[in-house]
Amino acid sequence: MRRLLSGCSSLPMKLHVKCRGGLYPLSDGVQRADVPEDRVAWSVAWPEYAPVAYTSPVVPGKPWADPELSAAGFQPRWNALDGGVDRRSQQAEYALDAAGAPLNPVGRTGVSGRGLLGRWGPNHAADPLVTRWRRAEDGTLWRHPSSGRPQLQLVTVQRRDCGLWALPGGMVDPGERVTAAVQREFQEEALNALEASPERRRQLAELVRQLFAGGRRVYAGYVDDPRNTDNAWMETEAYNFHDETGTAVGAFPLQAGDDARAVRWTDVSGETELYASHSAMVQAVAETHGARW
Ligand code: RP5
Protein backbone atom coordinates (compact mmCIF):
# COMPACT_ATOMS: atom_id res chain seq x y z
CA MET A 1 0.00 0.00 0.00
CA ARG A 2 1.45 3.43 -0.89
CA ARG A 3 0.67 6.40 1.30
CA LEU A 4 0.92 9.96 0.09
CA LEU A 5 1.12 12.39 2.97
CA SER A 6 0.94 16.13 2.48
CA GLY A 7 4.35 17.78 2.67
CA CYS A 8 6.07 14.39 2.62
CA SER A 9 7.28 11.89 0.11
CA SER A 10 5.11 9.08 -1.05
CA LEU A 11 6.37 6.02 0.81
CA PRO A 12 6.34 2.51 -0.63
CA MET A 13 5.23 1.31 2.78
CA LYS A 14 3.37 -1.89 3.45
CA LEU A 15 1.14 -1.39 6.44
CA HIS A 16 0.34 -4.09 9.02
CA VAL A 17 2.94 -6.59 8.05
CA LYS A 18 5.11 -6.42 11.14
CA CYS A 19 2.24 -5.82 13.58
CA ARG A 20 0.11 -8.71 12.40
CA GLY A 21 0.51 -12.44 13.05
CA GLY A 22 3.00 -14.24 15.29
CA LEU A 23 3.91 -13.58 18.91
CA TYR A 24 3.62 -10.15 20.48
CA PRO A 25 7.17 -8.87 21.25
CA LEU A 26 8.62 -9.49 24.74
CA SER A 27 5.29 -10.95 25.87
CA ASP A 28 6.19 -14.45 27.00
CA GLY A 29 4.03 -16.18 24.40
CA VAL A 30 1.09 -13.87 23.65
CA GLN A 31 -0.11 -14.99 20.21
CA ARG A 32 -1.83 -12.39 18.04
CA ALA A 33 -5.21 -13.49 16.70
CA ASP A 34 -4.85 -14.25 13.00
CA VAL A 35 -6.01 -11.35 10.79
CA PRO A 36 -6.07 -12.13 7.06
CA GLU A 37 -5.00 -9.32 4.73
CA ASP A 38 -8.54 -8.77 3.46
CA ARG A 39 -9.87 -8.30 7.02
CA VAL A 40 -7.42 -5.72 8.28
CA ALA A 41 -9.73 -2.77 7.51
CA TRP A 42 -12.39 -2.01 10.13
CA SER A 43 -14.78 -1.25 7.26
CA VAL A 44 -14.88 -5.00 6.56
CA ALA A 45 -17.53 -6.45 8.90
CA TRP A 46 -16.18 -9.32 11.01
CA PRO A 47 -18.46 -9.99 14.02
CA GLU A 48 -16.41 -13.04 15.15
CA TYR A 49 -13.15 -11.07 15.39
CA ALA A 50 -11.66 -11.83 18.83
CA PRO A 51 -8.33 -10.05 19.42
CA VAL A 52 -6.19 -11.16 22.36
CA ALA A 53 -6.32 -8.56 25.17
CA TYR A 54 -2.80 -7.67 26.24
CA THR A 55 -1.16 -4.78 28.03
CA SER A 56 2.38 -5.58 29.16
CA PRO A 57 2.95 -5.64 32.95
CA VAL A 58 5.79 -3.13 32.40
CA VAL A 59 3.30 -0.41 31.32
CA PRO A 60 0.98 0.38 34.28
CA GLY A 61 2.20 3.16 36.54
CA LYS A 62 5.02 4.35 34.25
CA PRO A 63 5.39 8.14 33.95
CA TRP A 64 5.21 7.78 30.14
CA ALA A 65 1.99 5.74 30.26
CA ASP A 66 -1.71 6.56 30.45
CA PRO A 67 -3.81 4.96 33.17
CA GLU A 68 -6.52 2.40 32.43
CA LEU A 69 -9.49 3.89 30.58
CA SER A 70 -11.68 3.29 33.63
CA ALA A 71 -9.28 5.06 36.06
CA ALA A 72 -10.88 7.78 38.16
CA GLY A 73 -10.17 11.23 36.79
CA PHE A 74 -8.78 10.04 33.44
CA GLN A 75 -10.64 12.09 30.85
CA PRO A 76 -8.46 12.17 27.74
CA ARG A 77 -9.24 14.53 24.89
CA TRP A 78 -9.10 12.20 21.90
CA ASN A 79 -7.98 13.54 18.51
CA ALA A 80 -6.77 16.69 20.24
CA LEU A 81 -3.79 18.22 22.00
CA ASP A 82 -4.47 17.07 25.57
CA GLY A 83 -2.29 19.29 27.75
CA GLY A 84 1.26 18.21 26.87
CA VAL A 85 0.13 14.91 25.36
CA ASP A 86 -0.58 15.00 21.64
CA ARG A 87 -3.47 12.62 21.01
CA ARG A 88 -3.86 13.71 17.38
CA SER A 89 -3.04 11.19 14.67
CA GLN A 90 -1.06 12.25 11.60
CA GLN A 91 -2.64 9.36 9.75
CA ALA A 92 -6.34 10.01 10.16
CA GLU A 93 -8.92 11.06 12.72
CA TYR A 94 -9.54 7.87 14.69
CA ALA A 95 -12.78 6.41 16.02
CA LEU A 96 -13.42 4.90 19.46
CA ASP A 97 -14.58 1.35 20.09
CA ALA A 98 -17.53 0.35 22.28
CA ALA A 99 -15.34 0.50 25.40
CA GLY A 100 -14.19 4.03 24.52
CA ALA A 101 -10.68 3.00 23.36
CA PRO A 102 -9.14 4.58 20.23
CA LEU A 103 -9.25 2.33 17.17
CA ASN A 104 -6.07 1.87 15.12
CA PRO A 105 -6.73 3.92 11.95
CA VAL A 106 -5.02 1.35 9.72
CA GLY A 107 -7.04 -1.58 11.02
CA ARG A 108 -6.92 -4.81 12.99
CA THR A 109 -3.74 -6.22 14.53
CA GLY A 110 -5.03 -9.27 16.46
CA VAL A 111 -4.26 -7.68 19.86
CA SER A 112 -6.36 -5.23 21.91
CA GLY A 113 -5.13 -3.12 24.82
CA ARG A 114 -1.82 -1.27 24.68
CA GLY A 115 0.76 -4.06 24.49
CA LEU A 116 4.11 -2.41 25.23
CA LEU A 117 2.95 1.11 24.35
CA GLY A 118 2.14 3.70 26.98
CA ARG A 119 -0.50 5.84 25.30
CA TRP A 120 -3.94 4.86 24.16
CA GLY A 121 -4.13 5.90 20.51
CA PRO A 122 -1.09 7.43 18.78
CA ASN A 123 2.33 7.18 20.43
CA HIS A 124 4.48 9.84 18.78
CA ALA A 125 8.14 9.34 17.86
CA ALA A 126 10.78 11.29 15.94
CA ASP A 127 13.36 9.69 13.64
CA PRO A 128 16.58 11.16 12.20
CA LEU A 129 17.95 9.87 8.90
CA VAL A 130 21.56 11.11 8.99
CA THR A 131 23.17 10.47 5.61
CA ARG A 132 26.42 11.02 3.75
CA TRP A 133 27.85 9.65 0.49
CA ARG A 134 29.85 6.44 0.48
CA ARG A 135 33.36 7.27 -0.73
CA ALA A 136 36.15 5.26 -2.33
CA GLU A 137 39.55 5.10 -0.64
CA ASP A 138 40.79 8.12 -2.64
CA GLY A 139 37.88 10.21 -1.35
CA THR A 140 35.88 10.29 -4.59
CA LEU A 141 32.24 9.17 -4.66
CA TRP A 142 31.85 5.40 -4.77
CA ARG A 143 29.60 4.32 -7.66
CA HIS A 144 27.69 1.09 -8.11
CA PRO A 145 29.47 -0.90 -10.88
CA SER A 146 26.40 -1.59 -13.05
CA SER A 147 24.05 1.37 -12.39
CA GLY A 148 26.79 3.98 -11.91
CA ARG A 149 24.76 5.46 -9.07
CA PRO A 150 26.40 6.75 -5.92
CA GLN A 151 25.39 5.18 -2.61
CA LEU A 152 24.21 6.74 0.64
CA GLN A 153 25.44 5.74 4.06
CA LEU A 154 23.06 6.09 7.01
CA VAL A 155 23.57 6.15 10.77
CA THR A 156 21.73 3.16 12.24
CA VAL A 157 21.57 1.72 15.75
CA GLN A 158 21.01 -1.81 16.95
CA ARG A 159 18.00 -1.86 19.26
CA ARG A 160 18.48 -3.47 22.65
CA ASP A 161 14.93 -4.88 22.80
CA CYS A 162 15.02 -7.00 19.62
CA GLY A 163 18.55 -6.77 18.20
CA LEU A 164 17.33 -5.29 14.90
CA TRP A 165 19.02 -2.33 13.21
CA ALA A 166 16.93 0.83 13.18
CA LEU A 167 16.88 4.59 12.83
CA PRO A 168 18.20 6.23 16.03
CA GLY A 169 14.78 7.65 16.90
CA GLY A 170 12.62 7.66 19.99
CA MET A 171 9.51 8.92 21.67
CA VAL A 172 8.60 12.59 21.78
CA ASP A 173 8.20 13.69 25.40
CA PRO A 174 5.01 15.51 26.45
CA GLY A 175 5.27 19.15 25.42
CA GLU A 176 8.53 18.57 23.50
CA ARG A 177 8.92 19.86 19.94
CA VAL A 178 9.52 17.09 17.39
CA THR A 179 12.58 18.92 16.02
CA ALA A 180 14.04 18.94 19.55
CA ALA A 181 13.20 15.26 20.10
CA VAL A 182 14.93 14.20 16.90
CA GLN A 183 18.16 15.93 18.00
CA ARG A 184 17.93 14.62 21.56
CA GLU A 185 17.36 11.02 20.47
CA PHE A 186 20.31 11.15 18.06
CA GLN A 187 22.58 12.48 20.79
CA GLU A 188 21.42 9.85 23.30
CA GLU A 189 21.45 6.79 21.04
CA ALA A 190 24.19 7.50 18.48
CA LEU A 191 26.57 9.73 20.48
CA ASN A 192 25.97 8.38 24.01
CA ALA A 193 25.43 11.92 25.28
CA LEU A 194 23.75 10.72 28.49
CA GLU A 195 27.11 9.42 29.74
CA ALA A 196 29.19 12.39 28.58
CA SER A 197 30.42 15.18 30.87
CA PRO A 198 28.29 18.34 30.89
CA GLU A 199 30.95 20.15 28.80
CA ARG A 200 31.14 17.31 26.24
CA ARG A 201 27.35 17.15 26.12
CA ARG A 202 27.26 20.83 25.19
CA GLN A 203 29.79 20.23 22.38
CA LEU A 204 27.80 17.29 21.01
CA ALA A 205 24.58 19.30 21.15
CA GLU A 206 26.22 22.09 19.15
CA LEU A 207 27.60 19.65 16.51
CA VAL A 208 24.15 18.12 16.08
CA ARG A 209 22.40 21.50 16.07
CA GLN A 210 24.59 22.68 13.18
CA LEU A 211 24.02 19.65 10.97
CA PHE A 212 20.36 19.28 11.86
CA ALA A 213 19.60 22.92 11.03
CA GLY A 214 19.36 21.88 7.37
CA GLY A 215 16.93 19.01 7.96
CA ARG A 216 14.11 18.08 5.61
CA ARG A 217 10.95 16.31 6.73
CA VAL A 218 10.53 13.13 4.71
CA TYR A 219 7.63 11.41 6.44
CA ALA A 220 4.91 11.99 9.00
CA GLY A 221 2.46 9.27 9.88
CA TYR A 222 1.89 5.69 10.89
CA VAL A 223 4.71 3.21 11.54
CA ASP A 224 4.29 -0.52 10.97
CA ASP A 225 5.81 -1.21 14.39
CA PRO A 226 5.63 -4.74 15.86
CA ARG A 227 4.31 -3.23 19.14
CA ASN A 228 1.14 -1.80 17.56
CA THR A 229 -2.25 -3.00 18.76
CA ASP A 230 -5.86 -2.28 17.88
CA ASN A 231 -5.89 0.53 20.47
CA ALA A 232 -2.31 1.87 20.57
CA TRP A 233 0.09 2.47 17.70
CA MET A 234 3.32 4.21 16.69
CA GLU A 235 3.51 7.29 14.51
CA THR A 236 6.62 9.24 13.61
CA GLU A 237 8.01 12.34 11.97
CA ALA A 238 11.19 11.52 10.10
CA TYR A 239 13.79 14.09 9.03
CA ASN A 240 16.73 13.69 6.67
CA PHE A 241 19.97 15.41 7.63
CA HIS A 242 22.28 14.99 4.68
CA ASP A 243 25.95 15.95 4.77
CA GLU A 244 26.87 16.43 1.10
CA THR A 245 30.65 16.71 1.67
CA GLY A 246 30.84 14.26 4.59
CA THR A 247 32.93 16.75 6.56
CA ALA A 248 30.34 17.62 9.22
CA VAL A 249 29.30 14.08 10.14
CA GLY A 250 32.93 12.97 9.98
CA ALA A 251 33.26 14.85 13.26
CA PHE A 252 30.52 12.75 14.88
CA PRO A 253 32.11 10.44 17.46
CA LEU A 254 29.58 7.62 17.01
CA GLN A 255 29.07 5.69 20.23
CA ALA A 256 25.98 3.72 21.17
CA GLY A 257 24.01 4.80 24.22
CA ASP A 258 20.64 4.56 25.99
CA ASP A 259 18.38 2.04 24.12
CA ALA A 260 21.05 1.28 21.50
CA ARG A 261 23.42 -1.67 21.78
CA ALA A 262 25.59 -0.61 18.81
CA VAL A 263 25.81 2.15 16.21
CA ARG A 264 27.28 2.16 12.69
CA TRP A 265 27.22 3.70 9.24
CA THR A 266 25.14 1.40 7.01
CA ASP A 267 25.47 1.31 3.20
CA VAL A 268 21.93 1.90 1.95
CA SER A 269 20.35 -0.39 -0.66
CA GLY A 270 17.22 -2.41 -1.37
CA GLU A 271 18.67 -5.17 0.82
CA THR A 272 18.75 -2.86 3.86
CA GLU A 273 16.53 -4.59 6.43
CA LEU A 274 15.52 -2.30 9.26
CA TYR A 275 13.10 -2.31 12.22
CA ALA A 276 9.40 -1.57 11.63
CA SER A 277 8.85 0.40 8.39
CA HIS A 278 12.14 2.32 8.59
CA SER A 279 13.39 0.85 5.28
CA ALA A 280 10.55 2.57 3.40
CA MET A 281 11.66 5.94 4.80
CA VAL A 282 15.25 5.22 3.82
CA GLN A 283 14.17 4.24 0.31
CA ALA A 284 12.33 7.57 -0.09
CA VAL A 285 15.47 9.43 0.98
CA ALA A 286 17.70 7.41 -1.38
CA GLU A 287 15.36 8.14 -4.29
CA THR A 288 15.27 11.86 -3.49
CA HIS A 289 19.07 12.01 -3.60
CA GLY A 290 19.29 9.95 -6.81
CA ALA A 291 21.23 7.32 -4.91
CA ARG A 292 21.40 3.59 -5.49
CA TRP A 293 18.58 1.60 -3.89
C1 RP5 B 1 9.46 3.31 15.86
O1 RP5 B 1 9.83 3.16 17.22
C2 RP5 B 1 9.71 4.76 15.57
O2 RP5 B 1 9.90 4.96 14.19
C3 RP5 B 1 10.94 5.07 16.40
O3 RP5 B 1 12.11 4.77 15.68
C4 RP5 B 1 10.84 4.09 17.56
C5 RP5 B 1 10.49 4.76 18.88
O4 RP5 B 1 10.38 3.82 19.91
P1 RP5 B 1 11.56 3.53 20.92
O5 RP5 B 1 12.84 3.42 20.11
O6 RP5 B 1 11.64 4.71 21.85
O7 RP5 B 1 11.22 2.25 21.59
O8 RP5 B 1 8.13 2.94 15.66
Residues whose N, C-alpha, C, O or C-beta is under 5 A from the ligand:
A	BS01	RP5	A125 D127 L167 G169 G170 M171 V223 D225 M234 T236 A276
